[in-house]
Amino acid sequence: DIITRYDGHVAVPALTYPIRFFSGGMLRPYKGLDALFDLFQLGNAPANARLIVAGRNDMEAVLPPCEKIEWHISGEILSEAEFFQCVRSSHFTILPYPRSLTSGMLLYSFSCGTPVIAPNYGHFKALITPSNGFLYDPQDPDGLAQAIEHACSIEAGRYERMRKNALETARAYPWQQSSKRLFSQSFSS
């Protein structure tokens, strides 16, 4: 079953272990993925964390094997069905962007009921709250790792509330109005 941006509000998995994190789309250097990969490859991610990385690799780096990272890399952009399959099979989406102020993946993830982890700036801080995800300080070298640790230690009841709140956030931003509202919120604060 394909979830589109028009009919897509569905549930993600119940809180089970390992905790699955998704990051993907077009894999590009500006998205800060190297730091995320290093966290998992160097063993600095919690033992109960796994990372799903899917999409087209536009980075120059070779993506080495790692038991805590599930790679789904191709030379093509993910289809909508593949993208939603990855998001729906994850507990959290991670957007570790050090310089990007926007991401369509934020609302796509919320529309699947998937809480998001992202840096505390741009439209991320306008949409992500403790009720639907985790923000971290991008200037803190341990910020991303701490956010992942918090996600891995979350109680099941709180996680279920975060899922519901992520869906409610997505519903508050219809696709036709989202870019206008996000732009005004991102630059008004």
C-alpha positions in Angstrom: 0.0 0.0 0.0 1.4 3.3 -1.1 1.1 6.3 1.1 1.0 9.5 -0.8 1.2 13.1 0.4 -2.6 13.3 -0.1 -3.8 10.2 1.8 -0.9 9.2 3.9 -1.6 9.4 7.6 -0.7 5.9 9.0 1.0 4.4 12.0 4.6 3.3 12.3 5.8 0.3 14.4 5.2 0.0 18.1 8.2 0.7 20.2 10.3 -2.4 19.9 14.0 -3.0 20.0 16.3 -2.3 18.3 15.1 1.3 17.8 15.3 2.0 14.1 16.3 5.4 12.8 15.9 6.4 9.1 17.9 8.9 7.1 17.8 9.0 3.4 16.6 10.5 0.1 19.3 12.1 -1.9 22.5 11.4 0.1 24.5 14.6 -0.3 27.4 16.1 1.8 25.4 19.2 2.9 23.0 16.9 4.8 25.6 16.1 7.5 25.4 12.4 7.0 29.1 11.8 7.6 28.7 12.6 11.3 25.6 10.4 11.6 27.4 7.5 9.9 30.5 8.0 12.1 28.3 7.8 15.2 27.0 4.4 14.2 30.2 3.0 12.6 32.5 4.0 15.5 30.2 2.4 18.0 29.1 5.6 19.7 25.4 5.0 19.1 23.4 3.2 21.8 23.6 -0.6 21.6 19.8 -0.8 20.9 20.0 1.6 17.9 20.0 0.7 14.2 20.2 3.1 11.3 18.4 2.6 7.9 20.0 4.6 5.1 18.2 4.6 1.8 18.4 6.6 -1.4 20.7 7.7 -4.1 24.3 8.2 -3.1 25.5 11.6 -4.3 28.4 11.7 -1.9 32.0 10.9 -2.8 32.6 8.8 0.2 32.4 5.1 0.1 29.7 3.7 2.4 31.4 0.9 4.3 29.6 -2.1 5.8 28.5 -1.7 9.4 26.4 -4.1 11.5 24.4 -1.2 12.9 23.6 0.4 9.5 21.2 -1.1 7.0 22.2 0.3 3.6 19.7 0.6 0.7 21.7 2.6 -1.8 21.2 2.9 -5.5 21.9 5.2 -8.4 18.2 6.2 -8.5 16.0 8.4 -6.4 13.7 6.4 -4.1 10.2 5.8 -5.4 7.5 7.2 -3.2 6.5 3.6 -2.2 10.2 2.8 -1.3 10.6 6.0 0.7 7.4 5.5 2.7 8.4 1.8 3.3 11.6 3.0 4.9 10.0 5.8 7.0 7.2 3.5 8.2 9.6 0.7 9.2 11.5 3.2 11.4 10.8 4.6 14.8 12.4 8.0 14.1 13.7 10.0 11.2 17.0 11.7 11.6 17.7 15.0 9.7 21.3 15.8 10.8 21.6 18.8 8.4 24.3 21.3 9.6 23.3 24.0 7.0 19.9 23.3 5.5 17.0 25.3 6.8 14.3 23.2 5.3 13.4 19.5 4.5 10.4 18.0 2.9 11.3 14.8 4.7 10.1 16.4 8.0 6.5 16.6 7.0 6.6 13.3 5.1 7.9 11.6 8.3 5.2 13.4 10.4 2.5 12.3 7.9 3.5 8.7 8.6 3.4 9.3 12.4 7.2 9.1 12.6 8.8 11.5 15.2 11.8 13.4 13.9 15.3 14.3 15.3 16.8 17.4 13.8 19.0 20.4 14.7 17.4 23.3 16.6 17.2 26.0 13.8 15.2 26.9 10.7 11.8 25.4 10.3 12.8 22.4 12.4 12.4 24.5 15.5 9.1 25.9 14.3 7.6 22.4 13.9 9.5 20.0 16.2 8.6 20.0 19.9 9.2 17.6 22.7 5.8 16.2 21.9 6.7 15.0 18.3 10.5 14.7 18.2 13.8 15.8 19.5 15.8 18.9 18.7 19.5 19.1 19.4 22.1 21.9 19.5 24.1 21.6 16.2 27.0 23.5 17.8 27.3 20.8 20.5 29.6 18.0 19.2 27.6 15.5 21.3 24.2 17.0 20.5 23.1 14.4 17.9 24.4 11.5 19.9 22.5 12.8 23.0 19.2 13.1 21.0 19.6 9.5 19.7 20.3 8.3 23.3 17.1 10.1 24.5 15.1 8.4 21.7 16.5 5.0 22.6 15.5 5.4 26.2 12.0 6.7 25.6 9.1 5.0 27.4 6.5 3.3 25.2 3.6 5.5 26.3 5.5 8.7 25.5 6.6 7.2 22.1 2.9 6.5 21.2 2.0 10.1 22.1 4.8 11.4 20.0 3.5 9.4 17.0 0.0 10.8 17.4 1.4 14.3 17.8 3.6 13.9 14.7 0.4 13.0 12.7 -1.4 16.0 14.2 1.4 18.3 13.2 1.3 17.0 9.6 -2.4 17.5 9.5 -2.0 21.1 10.5 0.2 21.7 7.5 -1.7 20.7 4.3 0.7 20.3 1.4 -0.7 23.2 -0.6 -0.1 25.6 2.3 3.0 24.2 3.9 5.8 26.0 2.1 4.2 29.4 2.7 3.6 28.8 6.4 7.1 27.2 7.0 8.8 30.1 5.2 7.0 32.7 7.3 7.6 30.8 10.6 11.3 30.1 9.8 12.2 33.7 9.2 9.9 35.4 11.7 11.8 34.3 14.8 
